[in-house]
Amino acid sequence: MSRVLSVNLATARTVSAPRSTWSRTSGIDKRPVDHPVQVTAPGRRGVAGSGMAGDDVCNLRHHGGDDQAVYAYAREDLDRWESELGRTLPSGCFGENLTTTGISVSDTVVGERWRIGDGLVLEVSDPRIPCRTFATFLDERAWMRRFTEAAAPGTYFRVVTPGAVRAGDPITVLSTPDHGITVALAFRAMTTEPDLLPHLVDATGLSQEARDNARRRTRIALDTDPQTPTDA
């Protein structure tokens, strides 16, 4: 059965790089809690943070807001990383609010809707793109490259119907768009395989920002392609 294995929240802490002087206050260090957590749409990014009550988001320019209200990552993917890295990776250590089991999060379709527990409904939005804070927190060499090449990014959600979530809640897939664009494919398009970007332009459920960026990058690629015919 697909379910929430743990619900993870963060209090802002200083994240520093052992091999440099770089440091930053961040909410990436999320840890499991043993109580129900209310989930609501937080509002516009740049002003609002997490959709999870009690969860700190420090960089409002790049994180939080309605299209990044909740972040989920599969325990199965964490287990694979444990084997590869040779270290324990507790739930929440990738900065995810929900650690899931029994469902392949990165293979979900953008725009897919999940009911979690009795009333909470979330909608798959954008894949997570790794940043320097994530790399610093994990303290693994070439981590951004390795995470990107694996193309198992987990996904952000927007809140469709507010509600509470707690560890053990079942996950039910309510609906899936027929465009077939998965979180993993969207991630690859945004990172290592830009030839896939045209597929994102009309992908229902992807954030407007992501679709606009895909449209812009596709147009730039067409304009600069030496094989593209031009008017005489």
Buried (B, 14 or more C-beta within 10 A) or exposed (E): EBBBBBBBBBEEBEBEBEEEEEEBEBBBBBBBBEEBBEBBBBBEBEEBBBBBEEBBBBBBEEBBBBBBBBBBBBBBBBEBBEEEEEEEBBBBBBBBBBBBBBBBBBEBBBBBBBBBBEEBBBBBBBBBBBBEBBBBBBEBEEBBEBBBEBBBBBBBBBBBBEBBBBBEBBBBBEEBBEBEBBBBBBBBBBBEEBEBBBBBBEBEBBBEEBBEBBBEBBEEBEEEEEEEEEEE
